[in-house]
C-alpha cells in the first residue's frame, strides 16, 4: 500500500487579518500623541531646556486645570504655572512636560483658554 502525502493547507484567510493589524498598528508606532512637541522643538520660556524628551510629557485633563492668578492651577499637583511660562498647545489639550525628578520643564495650554 502506498502512503499518501498530504500537503499542508494554506491559511489564506489569515492574510487579510494580518494586513488589517499592520494598517492599524503602523500609524500608532509612527508617532506619539506628544510628537508635535518634539517636532516643534519647543523650549522652556524660563530655562531654555527642550520641552520634550522620551516619555516626559503627559496630558493634563482640562477638569484638573483652572485659570487663576497669577497662572494656571494644576489641581493634581497643587502647582501654579505662571501665564508667562505657558506655551501654546497645538492639539487643544493641556500638557505638562517634566524632568526626571518630576519637576516641571514646560507647560502647554490651548490658545484662548486663559
N, C-alpha and C positions, 0 to 999 in steps of 0.2 A: 504494500500500500504506500502510495506516495504522499508525503506530508505536504499540506497546502500552506503556502506562505500567505500571511496576512499583512497587508500594508497598513501602516498607521493612518488613521483618519486625520485629515487636516481640519483644523478648527478655524475655519474662515469667519465664523460668526464672532469670534473674539477680536478680529481686526478692527471693526468699526468702534467697538467699545474702547480699545486701546487708543485709537486715534482721538476719540472724544475726550479721553482723560488728558492726553497731551495738550489738546487745544484749550482745556480748562485750566490746567496747571501752569502752562508756559507763561501766560501773562502775569500770574502771581509771582513766579520766580524772577521775572524780569525787573521788577521794582517793588519797593515797599511804599506804604501809604505816605511816609515822610520823605520820599525821594526828591520831591520838589525843593525841600530844604537843602539837601546836599547839592543838587544840581544848580540851585540858585546861588550857591556859595555865600550864604548869609554869615555875617559875623556879629558877635555881641556888640551892641552900641557902647557898652562901658569898658569891656576888656579887649575887644577885637579878636577874641577867640572864635574859631569856626564853630557854628551852632550845632552842626550835625556830625556825629561820628557813627560808628556801627552801633545800632540799637540804643541810642541815647536820647531819643525824642519820643514823647508819648502824647496822645490826645488827652486833653483835659475836658471832660464833659461840660457843656455850657451851663448846666444846672449847678456846677461846682465853682463857677466864676461869677463874681459880682463887681460891677463898676462902683468904685468907692473913691474917696480922697485919701491919698494922693495917687492912687493907681488901681490896678486890678487886684481884687482879693481872691485868692485861691483857697476856698474853704478847707479842702482836704489837707493842705499843708500849713494853713494859717499865715501864709506868705502874702505880702502885698508887693506887687510888681509895679514900680512907677511907670506912668504912661510914657515917659521919655525913654524908657528901656524896652519898650514893646515894639516888635517888628510886625509888619502886615502879613497876615496869613493868606495864602493863595488858594486854599481849599475850603474856606468858610468855617474852619474849626480852630479852637484854641489848642496850642501846642506848648509843651514845656520841655526844653532840652536841658539835660543835667550832666554834671561832671561825675566821674566815678565815685566821688564821696557823697553824691546826692544833691549837692548844692546846684542852684540854677545857673545855667550857662546862657540860655536865651528863652524868650517867651514870645509867642506869636498870638495875635488876636485878629479876628476878622475885621476888615476895614468898616468903619461906620458903626461899631458896636459900643463905643465909649459914650 
